[in-house]
Amino acid sequence: MSNRNGHRSESERRMDRIERSIALSEERAVRDHARWEVRIQRIEAGLERNNRIVAQNNRIVTMLAREGRKLRGDVRQHETRVAEHERWLVQHDQKMSEMQEKLDALIMIVDGWFRSNGGRAATNR
C-alpha cells in the first residue's frame, strides 16, 4: 500500500524488513540444518568405525587373555621342572662330594702302600 504521494508508509517498510529478516532466518536455519545433518552423519560414521575397532580390540584382548592363561600354565610347569632340576643338582653335588672323599681316602691308601714298598709296584712273583 502506498500513501497519496506514492510512498509506502513507515509501518509497511518495517513489515517488509521483518518479512525479509524472517526469510533470511529461515534460509539460514535450512542451511544450518543441512550442515548439522552432514556433521551428524560424519559422527555416526565415526561411531560405527569406533564400534568396529572396539569389537576387534575386544576379540584381541580375549585371545591374549586365553594365551596368557596358557602361558602361565607353561611357566608354572617350567618353574616346577627347574625346581626339580635344582633338587637333583643338590643331590648330585652331595654324591660327588661323597665320591671325592672316598677317592681321596683311596689315594691315601695307595700312596701309603707305595711308600711302604719303596715306591715299587707290587708284583706277583
Secondary structure, DSSP 8 states (H G I E B T S, - for coil): -B-TTS-B-HHHHHHHHHHHHHHHHHHHHHHHHHHHHHHHHHHHHHHHHHHHHHHHHHHHHHHHHHHHHHHHHHHHHHHHHHHHHHHHHHHHHHHHHHHHHHHHHHHHHHHHHHHHTTT------
